[in-house]
């Protein structure tokens, strides 16, 4: 009985002595995996890695007085990069009779739905996108063309190192008077077409 108790005490001492060793190994392993994870993180895209265009096909994104335009972001570089968030957006021209267009984030509508911003990895040659929603029957008493028609859209993307500092401009034709001067833009998403209804 006494021998057994001494044996128990010896085991207990060994166990106590080994615990700090396992603890330090655990910390080393955790630290190592964190460093490995950080080294494989995908960097934020720079403006020089990207190009942008509007996909304004003939009625491709329309339903019951609601319209949408998909904007494609292509990685033209040889390295993967990522984007997260909403583009800042402006039309030219954008005013008529003292009223200006207004573009809001999180613009889920009848064409492209609301998707929470998340990191989107764009591989070389791959495409990401965002959508623009608007109606086309709010104010049809104003001109069908001319001063109410946009000629281009400019988007500032959340790129590195200065988010929103470099604009991307593409041709787009929308009657903003018919749209009631209001547009909603979705977050940047993976693939060439934003999520639809």
Short mmCIF file of the C-alpha atoms (twelve columns), coordinates in Angstrom:
data_MODEL
# 
_entry.id   MODEL 
# 
loop_
_atom_site.group_PDB 
_atom_site.id 
_atom_site.type_symbol 
_atom_site.label_atom_id 
_atom_site.label_alt_id 
_atom_site.label_comp_id 
_atom_site.label_asym_id 
_atom_site.label_seq_id 
_atom_site.Cartn_x 
_atom_site.Cartn_y 
_atom_site.Cartn_z 
_atom_site.pdbx_PDB_model_num 
ATOM 1   C CA . UNK A 1   0.000   0.000  0.000   1 
ATOM 2   C CA . UNK A 2   2.801   2.439  0.888   1 
ATOM 3   C CA . UNK A 3   4.651   1.498  -2.313  1 
ATOM 4   C CA . UNK A 4   1.512   2.230  -4.353  1 
ATOM 5   C CA . UNK A 5   1.123   5.667  -2.747  1 
ATOM 6   C CA . UNK A 6   4.769   6.533  -3.468  1 
ATOM 7   C CA . UNK A 7   4.290   5.378  -7.039  1 
ATOM 8   C CA . UNK A 8   1.221   7.605  -7.328  1 
ATOM 9   C CA . UNK A 9   3.188   10.587 -5.997  1 
ATOM 10  C CA . UNK A 10  5.995   9.930  -8.485  1 
ATOM 11  C CA . UNK A 11  3.532   9.807  -11.398 1 
ATOM 12  C CA . UNK A 12  1.904   13.009 -10.201 1 
ATOM 13  C CA . UNK A 13  5.310   14.771 -10.076 1 
ATOM 14  C CA . UNK A 14  6.169   13.568 -13.586 1 
ATOM 15  C CA . UNK A 15  2.782   14.737 -14.909 1 
ATOM 16  C CA . UNK A 16  3.210   18.177 -13.308 1 
ATOM 17  C CA . UNK A 17  6.704   18.448 -14.774 1 
ATOM 18  C CA . UNK A 18  5.531   17.517 -18.270 1 
ATOM 19  C CA . UNK A 19  2.546   19.932 -18.377 1 
ATOM 20  C CA . UNK A 20  4.619   23.089 -19.025 1 
ATOM 21  C CA . UNK A 21  6.397   21.256 -21.824 1 
ATOM 22  C CA . UNK A 22  3.115   20.392 -23.573 1 
ATOM 23  C CA . UNK A 23  1.868   23.906 -22.936 1 
ATOM 24  C CA . UNK A 24  4.901   25.462 -24.623 1 
ATOM 25  C CA . UNK A 25  4.644   23.043 -27.561 1 
ATOM 26  C CA . UNK A 26  0.994   24.023 -27.951 1 
ATOM 27  C CA . UNK A 27  1.908   27.699 -27.975 1 
ATOM 28  C CA . UNK A 28  4.692   27.131 -30.491 1 
ATOM 29  C CA . UNK A 29  2.369   25.170 -32.780 1 
ATOM 30  C CA . UNK A 30  -0.330  27.838 -32.577 1 
ATOM 31  C CA . UNK A 31  2.168   30.622 -33.273 1 
ATOM 32  C CA . UNK A 32  3.596   28.731 -36.234 1 
ATOM 33  C CA . UNK A 33  0.189   28.099 -37.801 1 
ATOM 34  C CA . UNK A 34  -0.808  31.750 -37.354 1 
ATOM 35  C CA . UNK A 35  2.341   32.879 -39.163 1 
ATOM 36  C CA . UNK A 36  1.691   30.385 -41.974 1 
ATOM 37  C CA . UNK A 37  -1.884  31.642 -42.287 1 
ATOM 38  C CA . UNK A 38  -0.740  35.259 -42.464 1 
ATOM 39  C CA . UNK A 39  1.811   34.458 -45.184 1 
ATOM 40  C CA . UNK A 40  -0.875  32.862 -47.390 1 
ATOM 41  C CA . UNK A 41  -3.424  35.692 -47.024 1 
ATOM 42  C CA . UNK A 42  -4.585  37.168 -50.335 1 
ATOM 43  C CA . UNK A 43  -3.638  40.864 -50.603 1 
ATOM 44  C CA . UNK A 44  -6.109  43.575 -51.498 1 
ATOM 45  C CA . UNK A 45  -6.162  44.374 -55.220 1 
ATOM 46  C CA . UNK A 46  -4.355  47.431 -56.506 1 
ATOM 47  C CA . UNK A 47  -5.959  49.487 -59.249 1 
ATOM 48  C CA . UNK A 48  -3.261  48.406 -61.739 1 
ATOM 49  C CA . UNK A 49  -4.424  44.780 -61.388 1 
ATOM 50  C CA . UNK A 50  -7.989  45.481 -62.459 1 
ATOM 51  C CA . UNK A 51  -10.183 46.645 -65.299 1 
ATOM 52  C CA . UNK A 52  -13.929 47.317 -65.257 1 
ATOM 53  C CA . UNK A 53  -16.760 47.223 -67.813 1 
ATOM 54  C CA . UNK A 54  -20.570 47.404 -67.831 1 
ATOM 55  C CA . UNK A 55  -22.645 44.460 -69.039 1 
ATOM 56  C CA . UNK A 56  -25.662 46.354 -70.301 1 
ATOM 57  C CA . UNK A 57  -27.131 43.701 -72.569 1 
ATOM 58  C CA . UNK A 58  -30.459 44.281 -74.290 1 
ATOM 59  C CA . UNK A 59  -32.953 43.651 -71.488 1 
ATOM 60  C CA . UNK A 60  -30.793 40.962 -69.896 1 
ATOM 61  C CA . UNK A 61  -31.506 42.305 -66.429 1 
ATOM 62  C CA . UNK A 62  -35.057 43.619 -66.443 1 
ATOM 63  C CA . UNK A 63  -38.410 42.718 -64.899 1 
ATOM 64  C CA . UNK A 64  -41.693 44.645 -64.581 1 
ATOM 65  C CA . UNK A 65  -40.311 48.174 -64.700 1 
ATOM 66  C CA . UNK A 66  -37.133 47.287 -62.839 1 
ATOM 67  C CA . UNK A 67  -33.715 47.329 -64.467 1 
ATOM 68  C CA . UNK A 68  -30.204 46.290 -63.573 1 
ATOM 69  C CA . UNK A 69  -26.707 46.679 -64.931 1 
ATOM 70  C CA . UNK A 70  -23.941 44.249 -64.004 1 
ATOM 71  C CA . UNK A 71  -20.464 45.755 -63.711 1 
ATOM 72  C CA . UNK A 72  -17.592 43.346 -64.306 1 
ATOM 73  C CA . UNK A 73  -14.234 43.643 -62.543 1 
ATOM 74  C CA . UNK A 74  -11.491 41.576 -64.205 1 
ATOM 75  C CA . UNK A 75  -8.115  40.742 -62.689 1 
ATOM 76  C CA . UNK A 76  -5.701  41.428 -65.566 1 
ATOM 77  C CA . UNK A 77  -2.594  40.682 -63.482 1 
ATOM 78  C CA . UNK A 78  -0.739  37.426 -62.851 1 
ATOM 79  C CA . UNK A 79  -1.489  37.342 -59.111 1 
ATOM 80  C CA . UNK A 80  -4.647  36.701 -57.128 1 
ATOM 81  C CA . UNK A 81  -5.991  39.631 -55.116 1 
ATOM 82  C CA . UNK A 82  -9.128  40.475 -53.172 1 
ATOM 83  C CA . UNK A 83  -11.772 43.168 -52.748 1 
ATOM 84  C CA . UNK A 84  -14.399 43.737 -50.081 1 
ATOM 85  C CA . UNK A 85  -17.215 46.247 -49.806 1 
ATOM 86  C CA . UNK A 86  -19.144 48.601 -52.051 1 
ATOM 87  C CA . UNK A 87  -17.945 50.715 -54.949 1 
ATOM 88  C CA . UNK A 88  -18.489 54.457 -54.823 1 
ATOM 89  C CA . UNK A 89  -20.409 55.400 -57.920 1 
ATOM 90  C CA . UNK A 90  -21.165 58.455 -60.090 1 
ATOM 91  C CA . UNK A 91  -22.774 59.083 -63.479 1 
ATOM 92  C CA . UNK A 92  -21.970 61.659 -66.121 1 
ATOM 93  C CA . UNK A 93  -24.133 63.597 -66.729 1 
ATOM 94  C CA . UNK A 94  -26.027 63.208 -63.478 1 
ATOM 95  C CA . UNK A 95  -28.285 66.257 -63.050 1 
ATOM 96  C CA . UNK A 96  -31.401 67.608 -64.729 1 
ATOM 97  C CA . UNK A 97  -33.297 70.771 -63.767 1 
ATOM 98  C CA . UNK A 98  -31.388 71.048 -60.490 1 
ATOM 99  C CA . UNK A 99  -31.959 67.441 -59.377 1 
ATOM 100 C CA . UNK A 100 -28.980 65.067 -59.088 1 
ATOM 101 C CA . UNK A 101 -28.764 61.301 -59.140 1 
ATOM 102 C CA . UNK A 102 -28.362 59.524 -55.818 1 
ATOM 103 C CA . UNK A 103 -26.649 56.121 -55.449 1 
ATOM 104 C CA . UNK A 104 -27.018 54.157 -52.207 1 
ATOM 105 C CA . UNK A 105 -25.058 51.156 -50.881 1 
ATOM 106 C CA . UNK A 106 -26.719 47.839 -50.117 1 
ATOM 107 C CA . UNK A 107 -28.967 48.443 -53.086 1 
ATOM 108 C CA . UNK A 108 -30.774 45.134 -53.258 1 
ATOM 109 C CA . UNK A 109 -33.751 45.466 -55.570 1 
ATOM 110 C CA . UNK A 110 -35.954 43.545 -57.937 1 
ATOM 111 C CA . UNK A 111 -32.997 42.463 -60.087 1 
ATOM 112 C CA . UNK A 112 -29.862 42.093 -57.931 1 
ATOM 113 C CA . UNK A 113 -30.350 41.163 -54.283 1 
ATOM 114 C CA . UNK A 114 -28.637 42.474 -51.175 1 
ATOM 115 C CA . UNK A 115 -25.511 40.508 -50.252 1 
ATOM 116 C CA . UNK A 116 -23.479 41.343 -47.146 1 
ATOM 117 C CA . UNK A 117 -19.954 42.556 -47.993 1 
ATOM 118 C CA . UNK A 118 -17.352 39.794 -47.806 1 
ATOM 119 C CA . UNK A 119 -13.806 39.291 -49.049 1 
ATOM 120 C CA . UNK A 120 -13.893 38.255 -52.713 1 
ATOM 121 C CA . UNK A 121 -10.749 36.615 -54.090 1 
ATOM 122 C CA . UNK A 122 -10.187 37.312 -57.794 1 
ATOM 123 C CA . UNK A 123 -7.719  34.949 -59.439 1 
ATOM 124 C CA . UNK A 124 -5.700  35.994 -62.501 1 
ATOM 125 C CA . UNK A 125 -8.065  36.300 -65.473 1 
ATOM 126 C CA . UNK A 126 -11.130 35.810 -63.227 1 
ATOM 127 C CA . UNK A 127 -14.068 38.158 -62.793 1 
ATOM 128 C CA . UNK A 128 -15.899 39.717 -59.853 1 
ATOM 129 C CA . UNK A 129 -18.962 41.939 -60.179 1 
ATOM 130 C CA . UNK A 130 -21.442 44.277 -58.571 1 
ATOM 131 C CA . UNK A 131 -24.937 45.228 -59.624 1 
ATOM 132 C CA . UNK A 132 -26.796 48.482 -60.088 1 
ATOM 133 C CA . UNK A 133 -30.587 48.418 -59.535 1 
ATOM 134 C CA . UNK A 134 -33.068 51.057 -60.666 1 
ATOM 135 C CA . UNK A 135 -36.624 51.525 -61.876 1 
ATOM 136 C CA . UNK A 136 -37.452 52.939 -65.299 1 
ATOM 137 C CA . UNK A 137 -41.015 54.185 -64.882 1 
ATOM 138 C CA . UNK A 138 -40.883 56.830 -62.161 1 
ATOM 139 C CA . UNK A 139 -40.933 59.980 -64.244 1 
ATOM 140 C CA . UNK A 140 -41.545 59.455 -67.937 1 
ATOM 141 C CA . UNK A 141 -42.699 63.016 -68.540 1 
ATOM 142 C CA . UNK A 142 -39.074 64.161 -68.777 1 
ATOM 143 C CA . UNK A 143 -36.992 63.619 -71.937 1 
ATOM 144 C CA . UNK A 144 -36.414 60.124 -73.257 1 
ATOM 145 C CA . UNK A 145 -32.874 61.064 -74.269 1 
ATOM 146 C CA . UNK A 146 -30.519 64.035 -74.286 1 
ATOM 147 C CA . UNK A 147 -30.082 65.698 -70.908 1 
ATOM 148 C CA . UNK A 148 -31.495 62.753 -68.921 1 
ATOM 149 C CA . UNK A 149 -29.258 60.086 -70.479 1 
ATOM 150 C CA . UNK A 150 -26.028 59.027 -68.823 1 
ATOM 151 C CA . UNK A 151 -23.001 58.677 -71.053 1 
ATOM 152 C CA . UNK A 152 -20.662 57.040 -68.579 1 
ATOM 153 C CA . UNK A 153 -20.411 55.637 -65.086 1 
ATOM 154 C CA . UNK A 154 -17.390 56.014 -62.838 1 
ATOM 155 C CA . UNK A 155 -16.709 53.638 -59.965 1 
ATOM 156 C CA . UNK A 156 -14.115 53.908 -57.226 1 
ATOM 157 C CA . UNK A 157 -13.252 50.467 -55.858 1 
ATOM 158 C CA . UNK A 158 -11.898 49.604 -52.384 1 
ATOM 159 C CA . UNK A 159 -8.370  48.981 -53.703 1 
ATOM 160 C CA . UNK A 160 -4.938  49.158 -52.057 1 
ATOM 161 C CA . UNK A 161 -3.099  51.317 -51.004 1 
ATOM 162 C CA . UNK A 162 -5.558  54.215 -51.098 1 
ATOM 163 C CA . UNK A 163 -9.123  52.906 -51.167 1 
ATOM 164 C CA . UNK A 164 -11.354 54.688 -53.636 1 
ATOM 165 C CA . UNK A 165 -8.521  56.847 -54.976 1 
ATOM 166 C CA . UNK A 166 -8.413  55.599 -58.577 1 
ATOM 167 C CA . UNK A 167 -11.576 55.758 -60.695 1 
ATOM 168 C CA . UNK A 168 -12.680 53.222 -63.294 1 
ATOM 169 C CA . UNK A 169 -14.924 54.657 -66.023 1 
ATOM 170 C CA . UNK A 170 -17.070 52.758 -68.504 1 
ATOM 171 C CA . UNK A 171 -19.799 53.603 -71.011 1 
ATOM 172 C CA . UNK A 172 -23.365 53.177 -69.740 1 
ATOM 173 C CA . UNK A 173 -26.669 54.571 -71.040 1 
ATOM 174 C CA . UNK A 174 -29.497 54.985 -68.528 1 
ATOM 175 C CA . UNK A 175 -32.323 57.504 -68.434 1 
ATOM 176 C CA . UNK A 176 -31.900 58.782 -64.886 1 
ATOM 177 C CA . UNK A 177 -35.058 60.893 -65.075 1 
ATOM 178 C CA . UNK A 178 -37.084 57.747 -65.753 1 
ATOM 179 C CA . UNK A 179 -35.261 56.127 -62.809 1 
ATOM 180 C CA . UNK A 180 -36.433 58.882 -60.492 1 
ATOM 181 C CA . UNK A 181 -32.771 59.857 -59.982 1 
ATOM 182 C CA . UNK A 182 -32.322 56.957 -57.526 1 
ATOM 183 C CA . UNK A 183 -30.022 53.926 -57.886 1 
ATOM 184 C CA . UNK A 184 -28.869 51.156 -55.547 1 
ATOM 185 C CA . UNK A 185 -25.493 49.447 -55.816 1 
ATOM 186 C CA . UNK A 186 -24.711 45.998 -54.406 1 
ATOM 187 C CA . UNK A 187 -21.541 44.821 -52.704 1 
ATOM 188 C CA . UNK A 188 -18.726 43.318 -54.779 1 
ATOM 189 C CA . UNK A 189 -19.343 39.608 -55.390 1 
ATOM 190 C CA . UNK A 190 -17.600 36.614 -56.910 1 
ATOM 191 C CA . UNK A 191 -18.264 35.798 -60.571 1 
ATOM 192 C CA . UNK A 192 -19.387 37.756 -63.650 1 
ATOM 193 C CA . UNK A 193 -23.013 38.257 -62.530 1 
ATOM 194 C CA . UNK A 194 -24.153 39.481 -59.093 1 
ATOM 195 C CA . UNK A 195 -26.697 37.362 -57.248 1 
ATOM 196 C CA . UNK A 196 -30.167 37.793 -58.768 1 
ATOM 197 C CA . UNK A 197 -33.720 37.218 -57.597 1 
# 
